[in-house]
Amino acid sequence: MKAKFQILIFLLIPLLFACMNKNDFNTMESTATLDKCTVHFQLKKSDGLGDKVVAAKAIVTANDMDSICVDLIVSDSVILGIITDIPAGNNRKFEILTFDISGNLSYYGMTIADITPGAVANLLIVLYPVDQTGSATITGYFAPGQGDINTGLAFDGYNDFVIVKDPPEQFNKLTALTIEAKIKLGSYQNDYTRIIERSDNIKDDRIVFAVLNQYLHMNINGISVTSSHEIPLNEWTHVAGVFTGQEIILFIDGKQSNYTVCADTIDLDTNEIFIGNSLVKTNPFNGCIDEIRIWSVSKDHDEIRNNIDAQLTGDEPNLLAVWTMNEGMGQLIIDKVSRLVGYLGNSVLDDEFDPVWDVVDDIQTGI
């Protein structure tokens, strides 16, 4: 008898997984009609696979669309990944391939499905071992992303965080920097609650973009500035921090809100990026965060104000990363520039440190 994976795939949104436990999935409801589909998946690996599954790919093909091939993330316990922008249409071929430690194909499975906008399709892919031997089985499921529905992450103000491991070298040495985010504060806290941080916890070697009580705050290498205007509670607000190499300048809803002198450069390496908390996990954000952008240049007032609601493609000059957070479920956020992955919480499995996916209302800033 062939060993096999059984992978249940749910495609194309509305009202799914009503009976699933949160420990299985962070689920959402949607009634959107979409022309494209984003597929998320999380497969729990059973014990005993060892070197049989160390890498994996997902491929989608059809005669009337370009092929989509995605490398999956494989850990000791799970396989994670996202396939985005799958066009609606007939005869979409879904293939899953896994590879052993020698790079040889170890498991393979395929199914063909029609994707109709607004419909729900339940698909089962069975992956069989290529060598016909072994008894290990992986069970899992696919789940839909929310396509063009705007989602963000809600942080509990207690212990939630997102970690981005091993940023590429273009993040390390910077003579200028712009960080943007859309936030909705749940409460004011007498602490530097992090929107985003990269730091080795030594005061003169850090990037901190945070909220202190009702004010925006930025710290570059120990030099900091706090906004002169308040951030309202329970309202979506666009915030930006700009480092020019000579100054740090803060913006709230496209309006300048204080600055300070900071003649320095940024030199960080081998340090993770944290979203919604700090390196030492003592500065948790309370509220929602949506669309974080990081640029390797200093944006001026007009550039920030005029592009608050721009839909970035990831190909913009000097853009280092943009996490739109529109995945809508699962354990990952993936940026559009270099597919830099952010992991929700302390592991690739659900845990108490995970922020919660939330549907974002149409964001109206105070511009």
Summary of the structure (lengths in Angstrom):
residues: 367
radius of gyration: 21.6
end to end distance: 64.6
largest distance: 70.3
contacts: 1231
relative contact order: 0.19
helix: 3%
strand: 49%
